[in-house]
Amino acid sequence: MRISIPRGKPVDPDEVDDELGEYLVRLARRSVEYYMEHGRRMPTPSDAPEKARRPGAAFVTIETYYGPRSRELRGCIGFVAPIKPLVDAVIDVALEAAFEDPRFPPLRREELDTVTFEVSVLSQLEEAPKDPSGRLSFVVVGRDGLVVERGPYKGLLLPQVPIEHGWDEETFLSETCIKAGMWPDCWLDPETRVYRYRAAAWREVEPRGPVERRDMRRELEELLG
């Protein structure tokens, strides 16, 4: 089946300001709440910002909130390619993160006051060099997310993941291979394709609370002390 990609230049994360980032986070929560209330997908908002109507790739992450420094993953799904308008991508992947992530049971209504929503807007993919040293220097922890693929195997990790775990570039590459269901050193093989992308992320500071842009470089510096 041929996928119809919307017209227009895809939204780059560098174009997304805090106002639009907050709009997308609120939209992700509204999408899930609307579905719980009405049992169907919410309509695309008629007042969506013009930029959000352009094609865009996005992930929605839902976390159980225990405190400012304690959250636990509750669901995370997204589109790595800009196959639909950004506003529709966020609505759709919010529902998938809440109800279709195979790692978790569907989100329950009573959890809405104990989870936070986060939206990541992704850039287009850039393929890494084939040689191992080129791949290591190609990846920047604190800026890049990764995709690895080989045949039917494919894995993606957001830029937030290595920061939250304190990984270096080599570990990040290995963990992305594991996410794809392959051996940890699969990135050393030139037959494995490796891609990087940039992402900007906004999330609720606390459930239903203010929305902040994540400063991933600062988070990495704080983790490393």
C-alpha positions in Angstrom: 0.0 0.0 0.0 1.4 3.4 -0.9 1.6 5.9 1.9 0.5 9.5 1.0 2.9 11.9 2.6 1.5 15.4 3.2 3.0 18.3 1.3 5.3 20.8 2.8 8.8 20.8 4.2 9.0 18.5 7.3 9.2 20.3 10.6 12.8 20.3 12.0 13.2 20.3 15.8 15.2 23.5 15.6 12.0 25.3 14.3 9.9 24.3 17.3 9.8 27.0 20.0 8.6 26.6 23.6 5.1 27.7 22.7 4.6 25.1 20.1 6.4 22.5 22.3 3.9 23.2 25.1 1.0 23.0 22.6 2.1 19.5 21.5 2.5 18.2 25.0 -1.0 19.5 26.0 -2.3 17.9 22.8 -0.8 14.5 23.6 -2.6 14.5 27.0 -5.9 15.8 25.4 -5.7 13.0 22.8 -5.6 10.3 25.5 -8.3 12.0 27.7 -10.6 12.4 24.7 -10.3 8.8 23.8 -11.0 7.7 27.4 -14.1 9.9 27.4 -15.5 9.3 23.9 -14.0 6.0 22.8 -12.6 7.4 19.6 -9.8 9.5 18.2 -10.2 13.2 18.8 -10.6 15.4 15.7 -7.7 17.3 14.4 -8.0 20.8 16.1 -9.1 23.5 13.8 -6.9 26.0 15.6 -3.7 24.0 15.3 -0.7 26.2 14.6 0.3 26.5 11.0 3.7 24.9 11.6 2.1 21.9 13.2 0.1 21.3 10.0 3.3 20.5 8.1 4.7 16.9 8.0 6.5 16.0 11.2 8.0 13.0 13.0 7.3 12.7 16.7 7.4 10.4 19.7 5.2 10.5 22.8 6.6 9.3 26.1 4.4 8.7 29.1 6.0 8.2 32.5 4.7 7.5 36.0 5.7 10.4 38.1 7.1 9.8 41.6 9.0 13.1 42.1 11.2 15.6 40.3 14.0 13.0 39.9 12.0 9.8 39.8 9.9 8.7 36.8 9.3 5.3 35.4 8.5 4.6 31.7 4.8 3.8 31.1 4.7 3.9 27.3 6.6 5.3 24.4 5.8 5.1 20.6 6.3 7.3 17.7 7.0 7.9 14.0 10.6 8.2 12.8 9.5 9.6 9.4 7.3 12.6 8.7 4.5 10.6 7.1 1.6 12.9 8.3 1.1 16.4 9.7 2.9 16.9 13.0 -0.4 17.7 14.8 -1.9 14.3 13.7 1.3 12.4 14.4 1.2 13.6 18.0 -2.5 12.7 18.4 -2.0 9.3 17.0 1.2 8.3 18.8 -0.1 9.5 22.1 -2.9 7.0 21.8 -0.4 4.3 20.8 1.9 5.1 23.7 -1.1 5.0 26.1 -2.9 1.9 24.8 -0.7 -0.1 22.4 2.8 -0.2 23.8 3.3 -4.0 24.0 5.5 -3.6 27.1 2.7 -2.3 29.3 -1.0 -2.7 29.9 -3.3 0.0 28.6 -3.3 3.2 30.5 -6.2 3.5 33.0 -8.2 6.6 33.7 -7.1 6.7 37.3 -3.5 7.0 36.2 -4.0 10.3 34.4 -3.2 12.3 37.5 0.0 10.3 38.2 1.7 10.3 34.7 3.5 13.0 32.7 3.5 13.4 29.0 6.5 14.2 26.8 6.7 15.0 23.1 9.9 14.7 21.0 10.1 16.2 17.6 12.6 14.4 15.3 14.8 15.6 12.5 15.2 13.5 9.3 17.7 10.6 9.5 21.4 10.9 8.5 23.3 7.7 7.7 26.5 7.1 9.5 29.8 6.0 7.8 30.4 2.3 7.4 33.6 2.1 9.5 33.5 1.7 13.3 35.7 4.7 14.0 33.6 6.9 11.7 30.4 5.7 13.4 31.8 6.5 16.9 32.7 10.0 15.9 29.4 10.5 14.0 27.3 10.1 17.2 27.1 12.9 19.8 25.5 11.9 23.1 23.3 14.7 24.3 22.3 15.7 20.8 21.6 12.6 18.7 19.1 9.7 18.7 20.0 6.5 16.9 18.4 4.0 14.5 20.1 0.7 13.5 18.6 -1.7 11.0 19.6 -4.9 9.2 17.1 -7.0 7.2 13.9 -7.3 9.3 15.6 -6.0 12.4 15.3 -2.3 13.4 15.7 -0.5 16.6 15.5 3.2 17.7 16.5 5.0 20.9 15.7 8.6 21.6 18.5 11.1 22.6 17.1 11.1 26.1 17.9 7.5 26.7 21.8 7.6 26.9 21.6 10.7 29.1 19.2 9.0 31.6 21.6 6.0 31.8 25.0 7.7 31.6 26.1 5.9 28.4 29.0 6.9 26.2 28.8 6.7 22.4 29.9 3.0 22.1 27.4 1.9 24.7 24.7 3.9 23.0 25.4 2.1 19.7 25.5 -1.3 21.4 22.2 -0.7 23.3 20.5 0.4 20.1 21.6 -2.9 18.5 20.1 -4.7 21.4 16.8 -2.7 21.1 16.7 -4.0 17.5 17.0 -7.6 18.6 20.6 -8.0 17.4 23.9 -8.7 19.0 25.5 -5.7 20.9 28.4 -5.2 18.5 26.2 -5.3 15.3 27.1 -1.7 14.7 30.7 -2.8 13.9 29.4 -4.6 10.8 29.2 -2.5 7.7 26.1 -4.5 6.6 24.3 -3.0 9.5 23.0 0.5 8.7 23.3 3.1 11.4 21.5 6.5 11.4 21.4 9.5 13.7 18.8 12.2 14.1 18.4 15.2 16.3 15.4 15.7 18.6 13.9 18.4 20.8 11.7 17.3 23.7 9.2 19.0 26.0 7.5 17.4 29.0 5.2 18.1 31.9 7.3 19.1 35.0 4.7 17.1 37.0 1.3 15.6 36.1 -0.9 18.3 34.5 1.8 20.8 35.5 3.9 23.4 33.6 5.7 22.2 30.5 9.5 22.6 30.1 12.0 22.0 27.3 14.5 19.4 28.2 18.1 20.6 28.1 19.7 17.3 27.4 23.3 18.5 27.5 22.7 20.0 30.9 21.1 16.8 32.1 24.2 14.9 30.9 26.6 17.3 32.7 24.6 16.9 35.9 24.6 13.2 35.7 28.4 13.0 35.1 29.0 15.5 37.9 
